[in-house]
Amino acid sequence: MKIVAMIPTYNERGNIIPLIREISALPIEVEVLVVDDDSGDGTWRLVQDFAASGDSGGRVHLLRRLDKRG
């Protein structure tokens, strides 16, 4: 069974990486899917860069929505 933590975001630049790190530190294997509503503060870009880094372990994914639909 695969566990996926889905995190909807909008302008969460200051919070998203610490949250991803906390989820990743859980004693279970979990994938993280961030669904961003095209944050003006660049939340999506921060997640994109983190997902591409070795720090993510390949378990962080981004879905960037270009329209704000809530």
Residue frames as qw, qx, qy, qz and C-alpha x, y, z in Angstrom:
[[0.000, 0.890, 0.456, 0.000, 0.00, 0.00, 0.00],
 [0.404, 0.273, -0.008, 0.873, 1.28, 3.50, -0.87],
 [0.200, -0.786, -0.449, 0.376, 0.54, 6.43, 1.41],
 [0.330, 0.433, 0.205, 0.813, 0.36, 9.90, -0.14],
 [0.165, -0.646, -0.403, 0.627, 0.10, 13.11, 1.88],
 [0.286, 0.606, 0.427, 0.608, -1.60, 15.69, -0.34],
 [0.267, -0.541, -0.284, 0.745, -0.97, 19.30, 0.67],
 [0.281, 0.801, 0.394, 0.352, -2.99, 22.07, -1.04],
 [0.456, -0.409, -0.110, 0.783, -1.06, 25.35, -0.99],
 [0.255, 0.825, 0.247, 0.440, -1.40, 29.01, -1.81],
 [0.069, 0.798, -0.275, 0.533, 1.33, 31.41, -0.65],
 [0.847, -0.529, 0.037, -0.040, 2.91, 29.04, 1.89],
 [0.591, 0.629, -0.397, 0.310, 6.55, 29.69, 1.01],
 [0.103, -0.629, 0.578, -0.511, 7.63, 30.09, 4.62],
 [0.707, -0.256, 0.484, -0.446, 5.88, 26.94, 5.80],
 [0.900, 0.281, -0.162, -0.292, 6.00, 24.33, 3.06],
 [0.565, 0.456, -0.660, 0.194, 9.56, 22.96, 3.33],
 [0.185, -0.326, 0.743, -0.554, 9.44, 22.55, 7.13],
 [0.788, 0.047, 0.278, -0.547, 6.08, 20.76, 6.73],
 [0.830, 0.389, -0.375, -0.137, 7.46, 18.46, 4.02],
 [0.285, 0.466, -0.756, 0.362, 10.46, 17.67, 6.23],
 [0.469, -0.211, 0.605, -0.608, 8.17, 16.84, 9.18],
 [0.889, 0.194, 0.055, -0.410, 6.05, 14.50, 7.06],
 [0.702, 0.488, -0.517, 0.038, 9.16, 12.87, 5.57],
 [0.036, 0.464, -0.755, 0.463, 10.54, 12.24, 9.06],
 [0.806, -0.192, 0.190, -0.526, 7.55, 10.09, 10.04],
 [0.369, -0.360, 0.857, 0.015, 8.41, 6.45, 10.76],
 [0.704, 0.400, 0.582, -0.069, 6.45, 5.33, 7.68],
 [0.323, -0.025, 0.545, 0.774, 7.21, 5.58, 3.98],
 [0.263, 0.768, 0.489, -0.320, 5.08, 8.37, 2.58],
 [0.384, 0.350, 0.387, 0.762, 4.99, 10.29, -0.70],
 [0.017, -0.617, -0.308, 0.724, 4.22, 14.01, -0.57],
 [0.290, 0.509, 0.569, 0.577, 2.10, 15.65, -3.27],
 [0.058, -0.488, -0.221, 0.842, 1.92, 19.44, -3.13],
 [0.261, 0.635, 0.621, 0.379, -0.95, 20.93, -5.15],
 [0.224, -0.409, -0.120, 0.876, -0.26, 24.63, -5.57],
 [0.312, 0.807, 0.500, -0.031, -2.73, 27.21, -6.94],
 [0.504, 0.587, 0.100, 0.626, 0.02, 29.21, -8.71],
 [0.478, -0.746, -0.254, 0.388, 1.18, 30.99, -5.55],
 [0.282, 0.924, -0.025, 0.258, 2.39, 34.50, -6.15],
 [0.405, -0.822, 0.398, -0.030, 5.06, 34.08, -3.47],
 [0.437, 0.569, -0.691, -0.084, 6.74, 31.26, -5.41],
 [0.711, -0.293, 0.562, -0.304, 5.69, 28.38, -3.16],
 [0.930, 0.332, 0.124, -0.099, 5.47, 26.13, -6.23],
 [0.527, 0.719, -0.412, 0.188, 9.00, 27.02, -7.34],
 [0.275, -0.599, 0.665, -0.352, 10.41, 26.24, -3.89],
 [0.842, -0.045, 0.477, -0.248, 8.67, 22.85, -3.91],
 [0.820, 0.564, -0.095, -0.018, 9.84, 22.18, -7.48],
 [0.271, 0.727, -0.573, 0.264, 13.45, 22.89, -6.50],
 [0.497, -0.428, 0.663, -0.360, 13.18, 20.80, -3.34],
 [0.919, 0.171, 0.277, -0.221, 11.65, 17.88, -5.26],
 [0.733, 0.625, -0.248, 0.105, 14.56, 17.98, -7.71],
 [0.043, -0.729, 0.615, -0.297, 17.14, 18.01, -4.92],
 [0.507, 0.122, -0.842, 0.139, 18.61, 14.97, -3.23],
 [0.170, -0.128, 0.615, -0.760, 16.90, 16.04, -0.01],
 [0.687, 0.026, -0.001, -0.726, 13.50, 14.87, -1.26],
 [0.418, -0.156, 0.894, -0.049, 14.48, 11.25, -1.77],
 [0.159, -0.037, -0.763, -0.625, 12.29, 11.29, -4.88],
 [0.116, -0.458, -0.868, 0.151, 9.20, 11.27, -2.69],
 [0.080, 0.610, 0.280, -0.737, 8.09, 14.88, -3.15],
 [0.296, 0.380, 0.680, 0.554, 5.92, 15.78, -6.14],
 [0.087, 0.398, 0.145, -0.902, 4.34, 19.01, -7.36],
 [0.235, 0.587, 0.700, 0.331, 1.12, 19.67, -9.21],
 [0.089, -0.305, -0.072, 0.946, 1.02, 23.36, -10.13],
 [0.254, 0.703, 0.662, 0.058, -2.40, 24.64, -11.08],
 [0.303, 0.143, 0.186, 0.924, -2.22, 27.76, -13.20],
 [0.311, -0.545, -0.298, -0.720, -5.70, 28.96, -12.24],
 [0.097, -0.113, 0.690, -0.709, -6.81, 29.76, -8.71],
 [0.556, -0.248, -0.571, -0.550, -9.83, 27.50, -8.26],
 [0.518, -0.466, 0.420, -0.582, -9.62, 26.69, -4.55]]
